[in-house]
Amino acid sequence: MATDYDAPRKQDEDLREDSLEQLKARRNSDQSGQVDEDEVEAAEGFELPGADLSNVELSINVVPAQDDEFTCSECFLVHHRSQLAFEEDGQPVCADCAA
């Protein structure tokens, strides 16, 4: 499509009015009262908090902290020594928390 660069341009106020009208029209057209059936079916499979999990047995291997790891005193996550930013009062702080 060709553009006529000699044509008069719209003023800032005209652009703002057009934008508001377009936004209002878009907002009204985007809203719908219909529920997607796939979301409803997916929601039925979720377990709510407080569900009875007394008969469920979890088995995981817990590995103790290695010599080259530390536990951050801010976020309490285990990080590799390369992530150590500094120690505050003898407590290690990771690079993520120091940022």
LINWO-V429825 format. One record per pair of residues at least 24 apart in sequence whose C-alpha atoms are under 8 Angstrom apart, sorted by sequence separation. I is the first residue (numbers start at 1). J is the second residue. If there is no record, write none. Layout:
i | j
I | J
I | J
This chain:
none
